[in-house]
Amino acid sequence: MEKPSRVEKISDNLIVETGMTALAFFAATPLTALLPVLTKSLAYSRYKKRVKKALSEIEQKLTKHEEKLRNLSDAQYKIINEIILTILQTTEDEKIAYLQKAVSNCIEEETVSVSFVSQISRILRDISVEELRFLVKYHKRSRIVFNEKTPKEDELSVEVNSDEGILISGLIALGLLVPGAATFDEVGQYHFSPLVEKVLKVIGVP
């Protein structure tokens, strides 16, 4: 038999054996595991409180969906566990709130595919709060153009060296922004990829 993955082991501890709240007492980033002295910092104390609170709230939500949890698909099971692992590595309250919504939404989404899980889990793990805010604010724009003085009404013009320009670089790396067609007219233009809609749906943004 195939040995249980790290995700499955954590899930068993969270949902079956000890509960999510108990795990929060042991939650730590890889760096604090390597350098235990960091656990003495006030930042670590704040981090542990955030995680404990988030996992406790998730546990309460999961308890209310006992029947649906019993019938989770493999894909649902995987993405919920991946999101919980991401929460254990997250220090920002705002991102944790998005991830909590994602857990609730994934319980309801019964048609999620395994390939979708791998993509979305990776994005949710790596995306920053600022990048999430950018997506939420501008995802309905038709395209992003650089240094365009008179963009069309549904376009967003961004200066290359601005804070938003830096965020765009990150979104391109995540596959959430893709370049326009290889034509002269679309040089320097980017479009939101279909993944954006899926990410926003998972975190509960219409």
C-alpha positions in Angstrom: 0.0 0.0 0.0 1.1 3.5 -0.7 2.3 5.4 2.4 0.1 8.3 3.5 1.4 11.7 2.3 2.4 14.5 4.6 -0.9 16.2 3.8 -2.9 13.1 4.7 -1.1 12.7 8.0 -1.8 16.3 8.9 -5.4 15.9 7.9 -5.8 12.8 10.1 -4.4 14.7 13.1 -6.5 17.8 12.3 -9.9 16.2 11.6 -9.8 12.7 13.2 -7.4 12.5 16.1 -6.5 15.7 17.8 -8.5 18.4 16.1 -7.3 21.6 14.4 -7.0 23.7 17.5 -4.5 21.2 19.1 -2.3 21.3 16.1 -2.1 25.1 16.3 0.0 24.8 19.4 2.7 23.0 17.4 2.4 25.0 14.2 5.6 26.7 13.0 7.2 27.9 9.9 10.2 25.9 8.5 12.5 28.6 9.7 11.3 28.4 13.3 11.7 24.7 13.2 15.3 25.1 12.1 15.9 28.0 14.6 13.9 27.4 17.7 15.1 30.7 19.2 12.7 32.4 16.9 9.8 31.0 18.8 10.6 33.4 21.6 9.8 36.4 19.5 6.6 38.4 19.8 6.1 37.9 16.0 5.9 34.1 16.6 3.5 34.6 19.4 1.2 36.7 17.2 1.5 34.2 14.4 0.6 31.3 16.6 -2.5 33.1 17.9 -3.6 33.9 14.3 -3.2 30.3 13.2 -4.9 28.9 16.3 -7.9 31.2 15.8 -8.2 30.4 12.1 -8.0 26.6 12.6 -10.5 26.7 15.4 -13.0 28.6 13.2 -12.4 26.1 10.3 -12.9 23.2 12.7 -16.3 24.7 13.7 -17.3 25.1 10.0 -16.2 21.5 9.2 -18.2 20.1 12.1 -21.4 21.7 10.7 -20.8 19.9 7.4 -20.2 16.4 8.8 -22.2 14.6 6.1 -20.5 16.5 3.2 -17.1 15.7 4.8 -17.9 12.0 4.8 -18.5 12.2 1.1 -15.7 14.4 -0.1 -14.1 13.5 -3.4 -10.4 12.9 -3.5 -9.9 16.3 -5.2 -11.9 18.1 -2.5 -10.0 16.3 0.2 -6.7 17.3 -1.3 -7.4 21.0 -1.8 -8.8 21.4 1.7 -5.7 19.9 3.2 -3.4 22.0 1.0 -5.2 25.1 2.1 -4.8 24.2 5.7 -1.1 23.6 5.1 -0.9 27.1 3.6 -2.6 28.6 6.6 0.1 27.1 8.8 2.6 29.0 6.7 0.7 32.4 6.5 1.3 35.4 8.8 -1.1 37.9 7.3 -4.6 38.1 8.7 -6.1 39.1 5.4 -4.7 36.1 3.5 -5.8 33.8 6.3 -9.3 35.2 5.9 -9.3 34.4 2.2 -8.0 30.9 2.9 -10.7 30.3 5.4 -13.4 31.2 2.9 -11.7 28.9 0.4 -12.1 25.9 2.8 -15.8 26.6 3.1 -16.2 27.0 -0.7 -14.3 23.8 -1.4 -16.6 21.8 0.8 -19.5 22.9 -1.4 -17.7 22.5 -4.7 -18.2 18.8 -5.6 -17.1 19.0 -9.2 -13.5 20.2 -8.6 -10.9 18.3 -10.6 -7.5 16.9 -9.5 -5.6 19.0 -12.1 -7.4 22.1 -10.9 -6.4 21.3 -7.3 -2.7 21.2 -8.1 -2.8 24.6 -9.9 -4.9 26.4 -7.4 -3.2 25.1 -4.4 0.2 26.2 -5.7 -1.2 29.7 -6.5 -2.9 30.1 -3.1 0.4 29.1 -1.4 2.6 31.5 -3.2 0.4 34.5 -3.9 0.8 37.6 -1.7 -1.9 39.6 -0.1 -1.1 42.6 -2.3 -1.4 40.4 -5.4 -4.7 39.1 -4.2 -5.9 42.7 -3.7 -4.8 43.6 -7.2 -6.8 40.6 -8.7 -9.9 41.5 -6.6 -9.8 45.1 -7.7 -8.9 44.8 -11.4 -9.8 41.3 -12.6 -12.7 42.7 -14.7 -10.4 44.9 -16.8 -10.0 43.6 -20.3 -6.2 44.0 -20.3 -3.2 45.6 -18.6 -1.1 48.0 -20.6 2.2 49.6 -19.7 2.8 53.3 -19.8 -0.3 54.0 -21.9 -1.3 57.6 -21.4 -4.8 57.1 -22.9 -5.9 53.6 -22.2 -9.4 52.4 -23.2 -12.1 52.6 -20.6 -11.9 48.9 -19.7 -8.0 48.8 -19.7 -5.6 49.4 -16.8 -2.5 51.5 -17.6 0.5 50.8 -15.3 3.9 52.3 -15.1 6.6 49.6 -15.3 8.6 50.7 -12.2 5.5 51.4 -10.1 4.3 49.2 -7.2 1.6 47.9 -9.4 4.2 47.1 -12.1 6.1 45.0 -9.5 2.8 43.2 -8.6 2.2 42.4 -12.2 5.6 40.7 -12.5 4.5 38.4 -9.6 1.2 37.6 -11.2 2.9 36.8 -14.5 5.2 34.4 -12.7 2.1 32.7 -11.2 0.5 32.3 -14.6 -2.4 34.7 -13.7 -1.4 37.3 -16.3 -0.5 36.2 -19.8 1.0 38.3 -22.7 -1.2 39.4 -25.6 -0.9 38.1 -29.1 2.5 38.3 -30.8 1.5 41.3 -32.8 2.9 44.8 -32.8 -0.4 46.2 -31.5 -0.3 44.0 -28.4 3.3 44.3 -27.4 3.5 45.2 -23.7 -0.1 44.1 -23.0 -1.3 41.4 -20.7 -4.6 39.6 -20.1 -5.9 37.9 -17.1 -5.7 34.1 -17.6 -8.7 31.8 -17.0 -7.1 30.8 -13.8 -7.9 34.1 -12.2 -11.6 33.4 -12.3 -11.1 30.0 -10.7 -8.9 31.5 -7.9 -11.4 34.2 -7.1 -14.2 31.7 -7.1 -12.3 29.6 -4.6 -11.8 32.5 -2.2 -15.4 33.7 -2.6 -14.9 36.8 -4.8 -17.6 37.2 -7.4 
